[in-house]
Amino acid sequence: MASATDDPEGDGPDGVEFVREDDGTITARDLETGLARGGDSRAAALAQLAEVLELHEGGGEPIENPDEFLREELDIDPDERDGDESLPEFLR
């Protein structure tokens, strides 16, 4: 369980909370943003969370061609997607 510290500036919680899931994996959640990622260990979950936080803060590289990204990186044929499905937020 995570512990909270005094927040003299009143800007909300700070730090990371780790939760052991029923399947044995660990979830790391950033208390400030609410973003979370999981992994097989605390270190793996924290590394995944660090990547998510970097992207959340504007890091990373933009995806130039979403259809090409879907095909090459995720092995998804964009032509087979239902027309009602919207693109995931990271591809918008």
Rosetta blueprint (number, residue, H / E / L):
1 M L
2 A L
3 S L
4 A L
5 T L
6 D L
7 D L
8 P L
9 E L
10 G L
11 D L
12 G L
13 P L
14 D L
15 G L
16 V E
17 E E
18 F E
19 V E
20 R E
21 E L
22 D L
23 D L
24 G L
25 T L
26 I E
27 T E
28 A E
29 R E
30 D E
31 L L
32 E L
33 T L
34 G L
35 L L
36 A E
37 R E
38 G E
39 G E
40 D L
41 S L
42 R H
43 A H
44 A H
45 A H
46 L H
47 A H
48 Q H
49 L H
50 A H
51 E H
52 V H
53 L H
54 E H
55 L H
56 H H
57 E L
58 G L
59 G L
60 G L
61 E L
62 P L
63 I L
64 E L
65 N L
66 P H
67 D H
68 E H
69 F H
70 L H
71 R H
72 E H
73 E H
74 L H
75 D L
76 I L
77 D L
78 P H
79 D H
80 E H
81 R L
82 D L
83 G L
84 D L
85 E L
86 S L
87 L L
88 P L
89 E H
90 F H
91 L H
92 R L
